[in-house]
Amino acid sequence: MYARVTNIHIKTDKVQEAISLYENSVLPAAESQAGFQGALLLTDAPTGHGLTITFWNSKNEALANEQNLYYQNQLVKFMPYFTDPPTREGFEVSLFRKP
């Protein structure tokens, strides 16, 4: 499994709107992407700092949706909310456990 982590900074008065946009627009779009396994959105409302973590079957599938512009199209939706450009990193998921 592969995880793409995007570090975001949102205007503090727009955090709740950004959460709603992620839930109602980004997640449905992600579910149509090959290899999508799930997502987390972590936010700190007082600072506007957040992380999105999406999980993919493989690195190739995560990179494929950057090549087909899915990832970029999702980021564009948040441009009015960002205070800084987002940054992205990818990681192999070495350990994942659910109770």
LORORO-880346 format. One line per field, with one value per residue: x, z, y of N, C-alpha, C in turn. Coordinates in Angstrom, 1 decimal, decimal comma. Layout:
REM residues N
n_east = c(X | ...)
n_up = c(Z | ...)
n_north = c(Y | ...)
ca_east = c(X | ...)
ca_up = c(Z | ...)
ca_north = c(Y | ...)
c_east = c(X | ...)
c_up = c(Z | ...)
c_north = c(Y | ...)
REM end
This chain:
REM residues 99
n_east = c(0,8 | 0,4 | 0,9 | -0,2 | 0,7 | -0,5 | 0,4 | -1,2 | -2,2 | -4,8 | -7,0 | -8,0 | -10,7 | -11,9 | -11,8 | -13,9 | -15,5 | -13,7 | -13,3 | -15,9 | -16,0 | -14,0 | -15,1 | -17,5 | -16,8 | -14,1 | -13,7 | -15,8 | -14,8 | -12,3 | -13,0 | -13,6 | -11,2 | -8,7 | -7,3 | -7,7 | -7,9 | -8,7 | -9,0 | -7,8 | -8,4 | -6,9 | -7,1 | -6,2 | -8,1 | -7,6 | -5,1 | -5,2 | -3,7 | -3,3 | -3,5 | -3,8 | -4,3 | -4,0 | -4,8 | -3,5 | -3,5 | -1,0 | 2,2 | 2,4 | -0,3 | -1,1 | 0,6 | -0,4 | -2,8 | -2,0 | -0,8 | -3,1 | -4,2 | -6,1 | -5,4 | -4,3 | -6,6 | -8,2 | -6,8 | -7,0 | -9,6 | -9,4 | -7,9 | -9,0 | -9,0 | -6,5 | -3,6 | -0,9 | 1,1 | 0,3 | 2,2 | 3,5 | 4,1 | 5,2 | 4,7 | 5,7 | 3,4 | 4,3 | 3,3 | 0,1 | -2,7 | -5,9 | -8,3)
n_up = c(0,0 | -0,6 | 0,5 | -0,1 | 1,1 | 1,7 | 2,7 | 4,1 | 4,4 | 5,6 | 5,4 | 8,5 | 9,0 | 7,1 | 7,4 | 8,1 | 5,8 | 3,9 | 4,9 | 4,4 | 1,6 | 0,9 | 1,8 | 0,3 | -2,3 | -3,1 | -2,0 | -3,2 | -5,9 | -5,6 | -5,1 | -7,6 | -8,7 | -9,9 | -7,7 | -5,4 | -1,9 | 0,5 | 2,7 | 4,8 | 6,5 | 8,3 | 10,6 | 12,1 | 13,5 | 14,8 | 13,9 | 11,2 | 9,9 | 8,1 | 7,1 | 4,4 | 3,8 | 1,5 | 0,5 | -1,5 | -3,6 | -4,8 | -5,5 | -8,2 | -9,0 | -7,4 | -8,6 | -11,2 | -11,1 | -10,7 | -13,1 | -14,8 | -14,1 | -12,0 | -9,3 | -9,4 | -10,2 | -8,0 | -6,1 | -7,1 | -6,5 | -3,9 | -3,9 | -3,2 | -0,5 | 0,6 | 2,4 | 1,8 | -0,7 | -1,2 | -0,1 | -1,2 | -0,4 | -0,7 | 0,6 | 1,3 | 2,8 | 5,7 | 7,9 | 8,9 | 10,9 | 12,0 | 14,5)
n_north = c(-1,2 | 2,3 | 5,7 | 9,0 | 12,1 | 15,2 | 18,3 | 21,0 | 24,5 | 26,3 | 29,1 | 30,3 | 31,0 | 29,5 | 26,8 | 25,0 | 25,1 | 24,1 | 21,5 | 20,5 | 20,7 | 18,9 | 16,5 | 16,3 | 16,6 | 16,0 | 13,4 | 11,7 | 11,9 | 10,8 | 8,1 | 7,1 | 6,7 | 4,5 | 2,0 | 3,4 | 3,5 | 4,7 | 7,5 | 10,2 | 13,2 | 15,5 | 18,2 | 21,3 | 23,5 | 26,1 | 26,9 | 26,4 | 24,6 | 21,5 | 18,0 | 15,9 | 12,5 | 10,1 | 6,8 | 4,2 | 1,3 | 0,9 | 2,6 | 3,2 | 3,5 | 5,7 | 7,6 | 7,6 | 8,9 | 11,4 | 11,9 | 11,8 | 14,1 | 14,2 | 14,6 | 17,3 | 18,7 | 18,4 | 19,9 | 22,5 | 23,2 | 24,1 | 26,4 | 29,0 | 28,8 | 28,2 | 29,4 | 29,1 | 27,5 | 24,1 | 21,1 | 18,0 | 14,6 | 11,2 | 7,9 | 4,5 | 2,3 | 0,9 | -0,3 | -1,1 | -1,1 | -2,1 | -2,2)
ca_east = c(0,0 | 1,1 | 0,2 | 0,2 | 0,5 | -0,4 | 0,5 | -2,0 | -2,5 | -6,1 | -7,4 | -8,7 | -12,1 | -12,4 | -11,5 | -15,1 | -15,9 | -12,7 | -13,7 | -17,1 | -15,6 | -13,2 | -16,1 | -18,6 | -16,3 | -12,9 | -13,9 | -16,5 | -14,0 | -11,3 | -13,5 | -13,6 | -9,8 | -8,2 | -6,4 | -8,0 | -8,2 | -9,3 | -8,4 | -7,9 | -8,2 | -6,5 | -7,1 | -6,1 | -8,8 | -7,1 | -4,0 | -5,5 | -2,8 | -3,9 | -2,8 | -4,6 | -3,5 | -4,8 | -4,2 | -3,6 | -2,9 | 0,4 | 2,7 | 2,0 | -1,7 | -1,1 | 1,2 | -1,2 | -3,9 | -1,4 | -0,6 | -4,3 | -4,6 | -7,1 | -4,8 | -4,2 | -7,9 | -8,7 | -6,2 | -7,5 | -10,8 | -9,1 | -7,1 | -9,4 | -8,9 | -5,1 | -2,7 | 0,4 | 1,0 | 0,4 | 3,3 | 3,1 | 5,1 | 4,6 | 5,3 | 5,2 | 2,8 | 5,0 | 2,5 | -1,3 | -3,5 | -7,2 | -8,8)
ca_up = c(0,0 | -0,7 | 1,0 | -0,5 | 2,2 | 1,3 | 3,8 | 3,7 | 5,3 | 5,2 | 6,2 | 9,7 | 8,9 | 6,0 | 7,7 | 8,0 | 4,4 | 3,3 | 5,3 | 3,6 | 0,2 | 0,8 | 2,0 | -0,7 | -3,7 | -3,3 | -1,7 | -4,3 | -7,1 | -5,3 | -5,2 | -9,0 | -9,2 | -9,8 | -6,7 | -4,2 | -0,7 | 1,6 | 2,9 | 6,1 | 6,5 | 9,6 | 10,6 | 13,4 | 13,1 | 15,3 | 13,1 | 9,7 | 9,4 | 7,9 | 6,3 | 3,8 | 3,5 | 0,7 | 0,5 | -2,8 | -3,7 | -5,2 | -5,9 | -9,6 | -9,1 | -6,9 | -9,6 | -12,4 | -11,0 | -10,9 | -14,6 | -15,4 | -13,5 | -10,9 | -8,1 | -9,6 | -10,3 | -6,7 | -5,4 | -7,7 | -5,8 | -2,6 | -4,0 | -2,4 | 1,0 | 1,0 | 2,7 | 1,3 | -1,6 | -0,5 | -0,4 | -1,3 | -0,2 | -0,8 | 1,5 | 1,4 | 4,1 | 6,2 | 8,9 | 9,1 | 11,7 | 12,5 | 15,6)
ca_north = c(0,0 | 3,6 | 6,8 | 10,3 | 13,0 | 16,6 | 19,3 | 22,2 | 25,6 | 26,9 | 30,3 | 29,8 | 31,2 | 28,7 | 25,4 | 24,1 | 25,0 | 23,2 | 20,1 | 20,1 | 20,5 | 17,6 | 15,4 | 16,3 | 16,7 | 15,2 | 11,9 | 11,0 | 11,9 | 9,8 | 6,8 | 6,7 | 6,5 | 3,1 | 1,8 | 4,2 | 2,6 | 5,4 | 8,9 | 10,9 | 14,6 | 16,0 | 19,6 | 22,0 | 24,7 | 27,3 | 27,3 | 26,2 | 23,5 | 20,2 | 17,0 | 14,9 | 11,3 | 9,2 | 5,5 | 3,6 | 0,0 | 1,0 | 3,9 | 3,5 | 4,0 | 7,0 | 8,5 | 7,6 | 9,9 | 12,7 | 12,0 | 12,0 | 15,4 | 14,1 | 15,3 | 18,7 | 19,2 | 18,5 | 21,0 | 23,7 | 23,5 | 24,7 | 27,6 | 30,2 | 28,5 | 28,1 | 30,5 | 28,8 | 26,4 | 22,8 | 20,3 | 16,6 | 13,5 | 9,8 | 6,9 | 3,2 | 2,0 | -0,2 | -1,0 | -0,5 | -2,0 | -1,7 | -3,2)
c_east = c(0,9 | 0,3 | 0,7 | -0,2 | 0,6 | -0,6 | -0,2 | -2,1 | -3,7 | -6,3 | -8,3 | -10,2 | -12,8 | -12,3 | -12,7 | -15,6 | -14,9 | -13,0 | -14,9 | -16,8 | -14,9 | -14,2 | -17,0 | -18,1 | -15,1 | -13,1 | -14,7 | -15,6 | -12,9 | -11,8 | -13,6 | -12,2 | -9,3 | -7,2 | -6,7 | -8,5 | -8,8 | -8,5 | -8,7 | -7,7 | -8,0 | -6,4 | -6,9 | -6,8 | -8,2 | -5,9 | -4,2 | -4,6 | -3,6 | -3,1 | -3,9 | -3,7 | -4,5 | -4,0 | -4,5 | -3,0 | -1,4 | 0,9 | 2,4 | 0,6 | -1,8 | -0,5 | 0,3 | -2,3 | -3,3 | -1,2 | -1,9 | -5,0 | -5,7 | -6,6 | -4,8 | -5,6 | -8,6 | -8,1 | -6,7 | -8,8 | -10,6 | -8,3 | -7,6 | -9,3 | -7,4 | -4,4 | -1,3 | 0,2 | 1,1 | 1,7 | 2,9 | 4,3 | 4,4 | 5,4 | 4,8 | 4,6 | 3,5 | 4,2 | 1,1 | -2,1 | -4,8 | -7,6 | -9,8)
c_up = c(0,0 | -0,2 | 0,4 | 0,6 | 1,6 | 2,5 | 3,4 | 4,8 | 4,8 | 6,0 | 7,3 | 9,7 | 7,8 | 6,2 | 7,5 | 6,6 | 3,6 | 3,6 | 4,5 | 2,1 | 0,0 | 0,9 | 0,8 | -2,1 | -3,9 | -3,1 | -2,8 | -5,6 | -6,9 | -5,5 | -6,6 | -9,5 | -8,9 | -8,6 | -5,4 | -3,0 | 0,5 | 1,8 | 4,4 | 5,8 | 8,0 | 9,6 | 12,0 | 13,1 | 13,6 | 14,4 | 11,6 | 9,1 | 9,2 | 7,1 | 5,7 | 3,5 | 2,7 | 0,6 | -0,9 | -2,8 | -4,0 | -5,5 | -7,3 | -9,8 | -8,5 | -7,9 | -10,8 | -12,2 | -10,9 | -12,4 | -15,3 | -14,9 | -12,5 | -9,7 | -8,2 | -9,6 | -8,9 | -5,9 | -5,9 | -6,9 | -4,5 | -2,7 | -3,2 | -0,9 | 1,5 | 1,4 | 2,1 | 0,3 | -0,8 | -0,9 | -0,4 | -1,1 | -0,4 | 0,0 | 1,2 | 2,8 | 4,7 | 7,2 | 9,0 | 9,8 | 12,1 | 13,5 | 15,0)
c_north = c(1,2 | 4,7 | 8,1 | 11,3 | 14,4 | 17,5 | 20,6 | 23,2 | 26,3 | 28,1 | 29,8 | 30,0 | 30,3 | 27,2 | 24,6 | 24,0 | 24,1 | 21,7 | 19,6 | 19,9 | 19,2 | 16,4 | 15,2 | 16,3 | 15,8 | 13,7 | 11,2 | 10,9 | 10,8 | 8,4 | 6,3 | 6,4 | 5,0 | 3,0 | 2,6 | 3,3 | 3,4 | 6,7 | 9,3 | 12,3 | 15,0 | 17,5 | 20,1 | 23,4 | 26,0 | 27,8 | 27,2 | 25,2 | 22,2 | 19,3 | 16,2 | 13,7 | 10,4 | 7,9 | 4,8 | 2,2 | 0,0 | 2,4 | 4,2 | 4,0 | 5,4 | 8,0 | 8,6 | 8,7 | 11,3 | 13,0 | 12,3 | 13,3 | 15,4 | 14,9 | 16,8 | 19,4 | 19,3 | 19,7 | 22,3 | 24,2 | 24,3 | 26,0 | 28,8 | 30,0 | 28,5 | 29,4 | 30,3 | 27,6 | 25,0 | 22,0 | 18,8 | 15,7 | 12,2 | 8,9 | 5,5 | 3,0 | 0,8 | -1,0 | -0,3 | -1,5 | -1,3 | -2,7 | -4,2)
REM end
